[in-house]
Amino acid sequence: MDLSMEFQSNKCCATVFSGTGRQAISTDFTLPDYCGDIERILHCNAAVQLHAVSENSDRLRAEGEIEIRLLYQSDEEKLAVFEQHLPLSVTLPVNEQSQNVLVRAKAAVDYLNCRALSPRKLNLNGSVSVQFEVLQENEETLVSSLAGCEVLPQQITVSSLVSLQQRSFDLSETVSLPVELPDVGGLIHVNGLPVIGSTEAVDDKLLLKGDMQLDVRYLTPEGTLQRMQHALPISQVLDAPGVSADSRLDISVDPLSVYAQPKRDGADDLRLLDFAVKLSVTIRAYETKTLTATVDCYAPHGYLQPQMTTRAFSTYLKQLQLSLQQEEMIETGLVRCEVLDTAILQIKPKTSADADTVHVESDVSLLLLVRDVNGGVYAFERSVTLNLTEPLHLDADDVRFSPQVHLQIVSAQPDADGNIRVVLAEQATGNLYAVQQISVLANAQMCENDAQPDCQLILSFAKAGEALWSIAKKYRSTVSLIQRENDLSDDVVAEDRLLLIPTAI
């Protein structure tokens, strides 16, 4: 027997696949003629630049290049840097994907080992990984009413997805070195951090404003270390169908590639830096709506076969910002040393959350360049762990928190015992969502009862606090009939008593 049902729909953003692909690094380099011989390797680092991320029916692909920069002490007793680029192409097989998916990718260096085979030849071994995440908009339906049956409704407030988009854009600028800084001899590393100051959504458009904070460490032609910082303005209008001024925005901005290239100015001096940045923006926009879901049902005049399913409903709670300043002691063994430079090579945050606590644990790789009392320069790469914790105490099955994590080195001071006291500041910002797992009616079928309805009254003892819904369902009656027959106004039995139960079977 067909039933007349009304449905309501809810859209959500689902992660349908996540996985990691890797590319090995194994190669030999020969220094060009303009580089001095290698006396001692100080540090070798790699930066992964992603140019394109794509998907088809059975694989994900990330293409770009790996920038290798070697910092070493030359036979001329000064610092030197050598740069080399390697192609990157990482594919990851997947099961056949649905249409209209969104693919995110983040690249990281797993490890990198470098050794000198001769004063002019290097051997490099390592591994680069690309973490893929596939997002998809899912529309779920649930039964809100069922004609001819008794239903137990529940009002559920949800954050329903109205737009899921991915956009990318390029930033570029040629910047002159400040007059107080010397010429560029070679780049050691280039870091970029997008800091979004404001977002505004209106009429299917998203206005994004902020800065791309660039931090460049370089060597002068004389072999001394220098640092140059620059803020590249971000002001972009992005197409975002479905968003409006009332949308709740959840936006992630990730750098795919960050380049800096020294250039000569009009006086033929290397005093210009060409910056080129590619950013990827993931846009999730939500509206708050109230759904009426059926969480229980039965048929007084027949046999109902309900199809129940458990759905996860997310509701926006608030924007959460966690901050931490942490001090780490880095042992060097160099007494009365001088800190020449510090840098964050890599940060790998991992977030966990429940109804009581949200926790962000970040594994951070630090680089410290230090000069001892004899003038020798040494590089120390150390790993530290930062822990951000925030108590929540929420009335929810679970919570979701996917923050953007920013980290900076506040100071690095040596002590008299050969240690360097490094102060780190971390901030994690993102939207907090409560997630409820609720069993709801997805569909139902009616099996006809061959017997004719035969109304009768049953005498039943009910305990205080017992729900009339449970009693009505047990005896195939209705709550309204029980209330009318027993002169009740509440849905719960107030005290132990006998009830007259009208039944229809």
Secondary structure as a PSIPRED ss2 file (coil, helix, strand):
# PSIPRED VFORMAT (PSIPRED V4.0)

   1 M C   1.000  0.000  0.000
   2 D C   1.000  0.000  0.000
   3 L C   1.000  0.000  0.000
   4 S C   1.000  0.000  0.000
   5 M E   0.000  0.000  1.000
   6 E E   0.000  0.000  1.000
   7 F E   0.000  0.000  1.000
   8 Q E   0.000  0.000  1.000
   9 S E   0.000  0.000  1.000
  10 N E   0.000  0.000  1.000
  11 K E   0.000  0.000  1.000
  12 C E   0.000  0.000  1.000
  13 C E   0.000  0.000  1.000
  14 A E   0.000  0.000  1.000
  15 T E   0.000  0.000  1.000
  16 V E   0.000  0.000  1.000
  17 F E   0.000  0.000  1.000
  18 S E   0.000  0.000  1.000
  19 G E   0.000  0.000  1.000
  20 T E   0.000  0.000  1.000
  21 G E   0.000  0.000  1.000
  22 R E   0.000  0.000  1.000
  23 Q E   0.000  0.000  1.000
  24 A E   0.000  0.000  1.000
  25 I E   0.000  0.000  1.000
  26 S E   0.000  0.000  1.000
  27 T E   0.000  0.000  1.000
  28 D E   0.000  0.000  1.000
  29 F E   0.000  0.000  1.000
  30 T E   0.000  0.000  1.000
  31 L C   1.000  0.000  0.000
  32 P C   1.000  0.000  0.000
  33 D C   1.000  0.000  0.000
  34 Y C   1.000  0.000  0.000
  35 C C   1.000  0.000  0.000
  36 G C   1.000  0.000  0.000
  37 D C   1.000  0.000  0.000
  38 I E   0.000  0.000  1.000
  39 E E   0.000  0.000  1.000
  40 R E   0.000  0.000  1.000
  41 I E   0.000  0.000  1.000
  42 L E   0.000  0.000  1.000
  43 H E   0.000  0.000  1.000
  44 C E   0.000  0.000  1.000
  45 N E   0.000  0.000  1.000
  46 A E   0.000  0.000  1.000
  47 A E   0.000  0.000  1.000
  48 V E   0.000  0.000  1.000
  49 Q E   0.000  0.000  1.000
  50 L E   0.000  0.000  1.000
  51 H E   0.000  0.000  1.000
  52 A E   0.000  0.000  1.000
  53 V E   0.000  0.000  1.000
  54 S E   0.000  0.000  1.000
  55 E E   0.000  0.000  1.000
  56 N C   1.000  0.000  0.000
  57 S C   1.000  0.000  0.000
  58 D C   1.000  0.000  0.000
  59 R E   0.000  0.000  1.000
  60 L E   0.000  0.000  1.000
  61 R E   0.000  0.000  1.000
  62 A E   0.000  0.000  1.000
  63 E E   0.000  0.000  1.000
  64 G E   0.000  0.000  1.000
  65 E E   0.000  0.000  1.000
  66 I E   0.000  0.000  1.000
  67 E E   0.000  0.000  1.000
  68 I E   0.000  0.000  1.000
  69 R E   0.000  0.000  1.000
  70 L E   0.000  0.000  1.000
  71 L E   0.000  0.000  1.000
  72 Y E   0.000  0.000  1.000
  73 Q E   0.000  0.000  1.000
  74 S E   0.000  0.000  1.000
  75 D C   1.000  0.000  0.000
  76 E C   1.000  0.000  0.000
  77 E C   1.000  0.000  0.000
  78 K C   1.000  0.000  0.000
  79 L E   0.000  0.000  1.000
  80 A E   0.000  0.000  1.000
  81 V E   0.000  0.000  1.000
  82 F E   0.000  0.000  1.000
  83 E E   0.000  0.000  1.000
  84 Q E   0.000  0.000  1.000
  85 H E   0.000  0.000  1.000
  86 L E   0.000  0.000  1.000
  87 P E   0.000  0.000  1.000
  88 L E   0.000  0.000  1.000
  89 S E   0.000  0.000  1.000
  90 V E   0.000  0.000  1.000
  91 T E   0.000  0.000  1.000
  92 L E   0.000  0.000  1.000
  93 P E   0.000  0.000  1.000
  94 V C   1.000  0.000  0.000
  95 N C   1.000  0.000  0.000
  96 E C   1.000  0.000  0.000
  97 Q C   1.000  0.000  0.000
  98 S C   1.000  0.000  0.000
  99 Q C   1.000  0.000  0.000
 100 N C   1.000  0.000  0.000
 101 V E   0.000  0.000  1.000
 102 L E   0.000  0.000  1.000
 103 V E   0.000  0.000  1.000
 104 R E   0.000  0.000  1.000
 105 A E   0.000  0.000  1.000
 106 K E   0.000  0.000  1.000
 107 A E   0.000  0.000  1.000
 108 A E   0.000  0.000  1.000
 109 V E   0.000  0.000  1.000
 110 D E   0.000  0.000  1.000
 111 Y E   0.000  0.000  1.000
 112 L E   0.000  0.000  1.000
 113 N E   0.000  0.000  1.000
 114 C E   0.000  0.000  1.000
 115 R E   0.000  0.000  1.000
 116 A E   0.000  0.000  1.000
 117 L E   0.000  0.000  1.000
 118 S E   0.000  0.000  1.000
 119 P C   1.000  0.000  0.000
 120 R C   1.000  0.000  0.000
 121 K E   0.000  0.000  1.000
 122 L E   0.000  0.000  1.000
 123 N E   0.000  0.000  1.000
 124 L E   0.000  0.000  1.000
 125 N E   0.000  0.000  1.000
 126 G E   0.000  0.000  1.000
 127 S E   0.000  0.000  1.000
 128 V E   0.000  0.000  1.000
 129 S E   0.000  0.000  1.000
 130 V E   0.000  0.000  1.000
 131 Q E   0.000  0.000  1.000
 132 F E   0.000  0.000  1.000
 133 E E   0.000  0.000  1.000
 134 V E   0.000  0.000  1.000
 135 L E   0.000  0.000  1.000
 136 Q E   0.000  0.000  1.000
 137 E E   0.000  0.000  1.000
 138 N E   0.000  0.000  1.000
 139 E E   0.000  0.000  1.000
 140 E E   0.000  0.000  1.000
 141 T E   0.000  0.000  1.000
 142 L E   0.000  0.000  1.000
 143 V E   0.000  0.000  1.000
 144 S E   0.000  0.000  1.000
 145 S E   0.000  0.000  1.000
 146 L E   0.000  0.000  1.000
 147 A C   1.000  0.000  0.000
 148 G C   1.000  0.000  0.000
 149 C C   1.000  0.000  0.000
 150 E E   0.000  0.000  1.000
 151 V E   0.000  0.000  1.000
 152 L E   0.000  0.000  1.000
 153 P E   0.000  0.000  1.000
 154 Q E   0.000  0.000  1.000
 155 Q E   0.000  0.000  1.000
 156 I E   0.000  0.000  1.000
 157 T E   0.000  0.000  1.000
 158 V E   0.000  0.000  1.000
 159 S E   0.000  0.000  1.000
 160 S E   0.000  0.000  1.000
 161 L E   0.000  0.000  1.000
 162 V E   0.000  0.000  1.000
 163 S E   0.000  0.000  1.000
 164 L E   0.000  0.000  1.000
 165 Q E   0.000  0.000  1.000
 166 Q E   0.000  0.000  1.000
 167 R E   0.000  0.000  1.000
 168 S E   0.000  0.000  1.000
 169 F E   0.000  0.000  1.000
 170 D E   0.000  0.000  1.000
 171 L E   0.000  0.000  1.000
 172 S E   0.000  0.000  1.000
 173 E E   0.000  0.000  1.000
 174 T E   0.000  0.000  1.000
 175 V E   0.000  0.000  1.000
 176 S E   0.000  0.000  1.000
 177 L C   1.000  0.000  0.000
 178 P C   1.000  0.000  0.000
 179 V C   1.000  0.000  0.000
 180 E C   1.000  0.000  0.000
 181 L C   1.000  0.000  0.000
 182 P C   1.000  0.000  0.000
 183 D C   1.000  0.000  0.000
 184 V C   1.000  0.000  0.000
 185 G C   1.000  0.000  0.000
 186 G E   0.000  0.000  1.000
 187 L E   0.000  0.000  1.000
 188 I E   0.000  0.000  1.000
 189 H E   0.000  0.000  1.000
 190 V E   0.000  0.000  1.000
 191 N E   0.000  0.000  1.000
 192 G E   0.000  0.000  1.000
 193 L E   0.000  0.000  1.000
 194 P E   0.000  0.000  1.000
 195 V E   0.000  0.000  1.000
 196 I E   0.000  0.000  1.000
 197 G E   0.000  0.000  1.000
 198 S E   0.000  0.000  1.000
 199 T E   0.000  0.000  1.000
 200 E E   0.000  0.000  1.000
 201 A E   0.000  0.000  1.000
 202 V E   0.000  0.000  1.000
 203 D C   1.000  0.000  0.000
 204 D C   1.000  0.000  0.000
 205 K E   0.000  0.000  1.000
 206 L E   0.000  0.000  1.000
 207 L E   0.000  0.000  1.000
 208 L E   0.000  0.000  1.000
 209 K E   0.000  0.000  1.000
 210 G E   0.000  0.000  1.000
 211 D E   0.000  0.000  1.000
 212 M E   0.000  0.000  1.000
 213 Q E   0.000  0.000  1.000
 214 L E   0.000  0.000  1.000
 215 D E   0.000  0.000  1.000
 216 V E   0.000  0.000  1.000
 217 R E   0.000  0.000  1.000
 218 Y E   0.000  0.000  1.000
 219 L E   0.000  0.000  1.000
 220 T C   1.000  0.000  0.000
 221 P C   1.000  0.000  0.000
 222 E C   1.000  0.000  0.000
 223 G C   1.000  0.000  0.000
 224 T C   1.000  0.000  0.000
 225 L E   0.000  0.000  1.000
 226 Q E   0.000  0.000  1.000
 227 R E   0.000  0.000  1.000
 228 M E   0.000  0.000  1.000
 229 Q E   0.000  0.000  1.000
 230 H E   0.000  0.000  1.000
 231 A E   0.000  0.000  1.000
 232 L E   0.000  0.000  1.000
 233 P E   0.000  0.000  1.000
 234 I E   0.000  0.000  1.000
 235 S E   0.000  0.000  1.000
 236 Q E   0.000  0.000  1.000
 237 V E   0.000  0.000  1.000
 238 L E   0.000  0.000  1.000
 239 D E   0.000  0.000  1.000
 240 A C   1.000  0.000  0.000
 241 P C   1.000  0.000  0.000
 242 G C   1.000  0.000  0.000
 243 V C   1.000  0.000  0.000
 244 S C   1.000  0.000  0.000
 245 A C   1.000  0.000  0.000
 246 D C   1.000  0.000  0.000
 247 S C   1.000  0.000  0.000
 248 R E   0.000  0.000  1.000
 249 L E   0.000  0.000  1.000
 250 D E   0.000  0.000  1.000
 251 I E   0.000  0.000  1.000
 252 S E   0.000  0.000  1.000
 253 V E   0.000  0.000  1.000
 254 D E   0.000  0.000  1.000
 255 P E   0.000  0.000  1.000
 256 L E   0.000  0.000  1.000
 257 S E   0.000  0.000  1.000
 258 V E   0.000  0.000  1.000
 259 Y E   0.000  0.000  1.000
 260 A E   0.000  0.000  1.000
 261 Q E   0.000  0.000  1.000
 262 P E   0.000  0.000  1.000
 263 K E   0.000  0.000  1.000
 264 R E   0.000  0.000  1.000
 265 D C   1.000  0.000  0.000
 266 G C   1.000  0.000  0.000
 267 A C   1.000  0.000  0.000
 268 D C   1.000  0.000  0.000
 269 D C   1.000  0.000  0.000
 270 L E   0.000  0.000  1.000
 271 R E   0.000  0.000  1.000
 272 L E   0.000  0.000  1.000
 273 L E   0.000  0.000  1.000
 274 D E   0.000  0.000  1.000
 275 F E   0.000  0.000  1.000
 276 A E   0.000  0.000  1.000
 277 V E   0.000  0.000  1.000
 278 K E   0.000  0.000  1.000
 279 L E   0.000  0.000  1.000
 280 S E   0.000  0.000  1.000
 281 V E   0.000  0.000  1.000
 282 T E   0.000  0.000  1.000
 283 I E   0.000  0.000  1.000
 284 R E   0.000  0.000  1.000
 285 A E   0.000  0.000  1.000
 286 Y E   0.000  0.000  1.000
 287 E E   0.000  0.000  1.000
 288 T E   0.000  0.000  1.000
 289 K E   0.000  0.000  1.000
 290 T E   0.000  0.000  1.000
 291 L E   0.000  0.000  1.000
 292 T E   0.000  0.000  1.000
 293 A E   0.000  0.000  1.000
 294 T E   0.000  0.000  1.000
 295 V E   0.000  0.000  1.000
 296 D E   0.000  0.000  1.000
 297 C E   0.000  0.000  1.000
 298 Y E   0.000  0.000  1.000
 299 A C   1.000  0.000  0.000
 300 P C   1.000  0.000  0.000
 301 H C   1.000  0.000  0.000
 302 G C   1.000  0.000  0.000
 303 Y E   0.000  0.000  1.000
 304 L E   0.000  0.000  1.000
 305 Q E   0.000  0.000  1.000
 306 P E   0.000  0.000  1.000
 307 Q E   0.000  0.000  1.000
 308 M E   0.000  0.000  1.000
 309 T E   0.000  0.000  1.000
 310 T E   0.000  0.000  1.000
 311 R E   0.000  0.000  1.000
 312 A E   0.000  0.000  1.000
 313 F E   0.000  0.000  1.000
 314 S E   0.000  0.000  1.000
 315 T E   0.000  0.000  1.000
 316 Y E   0.000  0.000  1.000
 317 L E   0.000  0.000  1.000
 318 K E   0.000  0.000  1.000
 319 Q E   0.000  0.000  1.000
 320 L E   0.000  0.000  1.000
 321 Q E   0.000  0.000  1.000
 322 L E   0.000  0.000  1.000
 323 S E   0.000  0.000  1.000
 324 L E   0.000  0.000  1.000
 325 Q E   0.000  0.000  1.000
 326 Q E   0.000  0.000  1.000
 327 E E   0.000  0.000  1.000
 328 E E   0.000  0.000  1.000
 329 M E   0.000  0.000  1.000
 330 I E   0.000  0.000  1.000
 331 E E   0.000  0.000  1.000
 332 T C   1.000  0.000  0.000
 333 G C   1.000  0.000  0.000
 334 L C   1.000  0.000  0.000
 335 V C   1.000  0.000  0.000
 336 R C   1.000  0.000  0.000
 337 C C   1.000  0.000  0.000
 338 E E   0.000  0.000  1.000
 339 V E   0.000  0.000  1.000
 340 L E   0.000  0.000  1.000
 341 D E   0.000  0.000  1.000
 342 T E   0.000  0.000  1.000
 343 A E   0.000  0.000  1.000
 344 I E   0.000  0.000  1.000
 345 L E   0.000  0.000  1.000
 346 Q E   0.000  0.000  1.000
 347 I E   0.000  0.000  1.000
 348 K E   0.000  0.000  1.000
 349 P E   0.000  0.000  1.000
 350 K E   0.000  0.000  1.000
 351 T E   0.000  0.000  1.000
 352 S E   0.000  0.000  1.000
 353 A E   0.000  0.000  1.000
 354 D C   1.000  0.000  0.000
 355 A C   1.000  0.000  0.000
 356 D C   1.000  0.000  0.000
 357 T E   0.000  0.000  1.000
 358 V E   0.000  0.000  1.000
 359 H E   0.000  0.000  1.000
 360 V E   0.000  0.000  1.000
 361 E E   0.000  0.000  1.000
 362 S E   0.000  0.000  1.000
 363 D E   0.000  0.000  1.000
 364 V E   0.000  0.000  1.000
 365 S E   0.000  0.000  1.000
 366 L E   0.000  0.000  1.000
 367 L E   0.000  0.000  1.000
 368 L E   0.000  0.000  1.000
 369 L E   0.000  0.000  1.000
 370 V E   0.000  0.000  1.000
 371 R E   0.000  0.000  1.000
 372 D C   1.000  0.000  0.000
 373 V C   1.000  0.000  0.000
 374 N C   1.000  0.000  0.000
 375 G C   1.000  0.000  0.000
 376 G C   1.000  0.000  0.000
 377 V E   0.000  0.000  1.000
 378 Y E   0.000  0.000  1.000
 379 A E   0.000  0.000  1.000
 380 F E   0.000  0.000  1.000
 381 E E   0.000  0.000  1.000
 382 R E   0.000  0.000  1.000
 383 S E   0.000  0.000  1.000
 384 V E   0.000  0.000  1.000
 385 T E   0.000  0.000  1.000
 386 L E   0.000  0.000  1.000
 387 N E   0.000  0.000  1.000
 388 L E   0.000  0.000  1.000
 389 T E   0.000  0.000  1.000
 390 E E   0.000  0.000  1.000
 391 P E   0.000  0.000  1.000
 392 L C   1.000  0.000  0.000
 393 H C   1.000  0.000  0.000
 394 L C   1.000  0.000  0.000
 395 D C   1.000  0.000  0.000
 396 A C   1.000  0.000  0.000
 397 D C   1.000  0.000  0.000
 398 D E   0.000  0.000  1.000
 399 V E   0.000  0.000  1.000
 400 R E   0.000  0.000  1.000
 401 F E   0.000  0.000  1.000
 402 S C   1.000  0.000  0.000
 403 P C   1.000  0.000  0.000
 404 Q E   0.000  0.000  1.000
 405 V E   0.000  0.000  1.000
 406 H E   0.000  0.000  1.000
 407 L E   0.000  0.000  1.000
 408 Q E   0.000  0.000  1.000
 409 I E   0.000  0.000  1.000
 410 V E   0.000  0.000  1.000
 411 S E   0.000  0.000  1.000
 412 A E   0.000  0.000  1.000
 413 Q E   0.000  0.000  1.000
 414 P E   0.000  0.000  1.000
 415 D C   1.000  0.000  0.000
 416 A C   1.000  0.000  0.000
 417 D C   1.000  0.000  0.000
 418 G C   1.000  0.000  0.000
 419 N E   0.000  0.000  1.000
 420 I E   0.000  0.000  1.000
 421 R E   0.000  0.000  1.000
 422 V E   0.000  0.000  1.000
 423 V E   0.000  0.000  1.000
 424 L E   0.000  0.000  1.000
 425 A E   0.000  0.000  1.000
 426 E E   0.000  0.000  1.000
 427 Q E   0.000  0.000  1.000
 428 A E   0.000  0.000  1.000
 429 T E   0.000  0.000  1.000
 430 G E   0.000  0.000  1.000
 431 N E   0.000  0.000  1.000
 432 L E   0.000  0.000  1.000
 433 Y E   0.000  0.000  1.000
 434 A E   0.000  0.000  1.000
 435 V E   0.000  0.000  1.000
 436 Q E   0.000  0.000  1.000
 437 Q E   0.000  0.000  1.000
 438 I E   0.000  0.000  1.000
 439 S E   0.000  0.000  1.000
 440 V E   0.000  0.000  1.000
 441 L E   0.000  0.000  1.000
 442 A E   0.000  0.000  1.000
 443 N E   0.000  0.000  1.000
 444 A E   0.000  0.000  1.000
 445 Q E   0.000  0.000  1.000
 446 M E   0.000  0.000  1.000
 447 C E   0.000  0.000  1.000
 448 E C   1.000  0.000  0.000
 449 N C   1.000  0.000  0.000
 450 D C   1.000  0.000  0.000
 451 A C   1.000  0.000  0.000
 452 Q C   1.000  0.000  0.000
 453 P C   1.000  0.000  0.000
 454 D C   1.000  0.000  0.000
 455 C C   1.000  0.000  0.000
 456 Q E   0.000  0.000  1.000
 457 L E   0.000  0.000  1.000
 458 I E   0.000  0.000  1.000
 459 L E   0.000  0.000  1.000
 460 S E   0.000  0.000  1.000
 461 F E   0.000  0.000  1.000
 462 A E   0.000  0.000  1.000
 463 K C   1.000  0.000  0.000
 464 A C   1.000  0.000  0.000
 465 G C   1.000  0.000  0.000
 466 E C   1.000  0.000  0.000
 467 A E   0.000  0.000  1.000
 468 L H   0.000  1.000  0.000
 469 W H   0.000  1.000  0.000
 470 S H   0.000  1.000  0.000
 471 I H   0.000  1.000  0.000
 472 A H   0.000  1.000  0.000
 473 K H   0.000  1.000  0.000
 474 K H   0.000  1.000  0.000
 475 Y H   0.000  1.000  0.000
 476 R C   1.000  0.000  0.000
 477 S C   1.000  0.000  0.000
 478 T C   1.000  0.000  0.000
 479 V H   0.000  1.000  0.000
 480 S H   0.000  1.000  0.000
 481 L H   0.000  1.000  0.000
 482 I H   0.000  1.000  0.000
 483 Q H   0.000  1.000  0.000
 484 R H   0.000  1.000  0.000
 485 E H   0.000  1.000  0.000
 486 N H   0.000  1.000  0.000
 487 D C   1.000  0.000  0.000
 488 L C   1.000  0.000  0.000
 489 S C   1.000  0.000  0.000
 490 D C   1.000  0.000  0.000
 491 D C   1.000  0.000  0.000
 492 V E   0.000  0.000  1.000
 493 V C   1.000  0.000  0.000
 494 A C   1.000  0.000  0.000
 495 E C   1.000  0.000  0.000
 496 D C   1.000  0.000  0.000
 497 R E   0.000  0.000  1.000
 498 L E   0.000  0.000  1.000
 499 L E   0.000  0.000  1.000
 500 L E   0.000  0.000  1.000
 501 I E   0.000  0.000  1.000
 502 P E   0.000  0.000  1.000
 503 T E   0.000  0.000  1.000
 504 A C   1.000  0.000  0.000
 505 I C   1.000  0.000  0.000
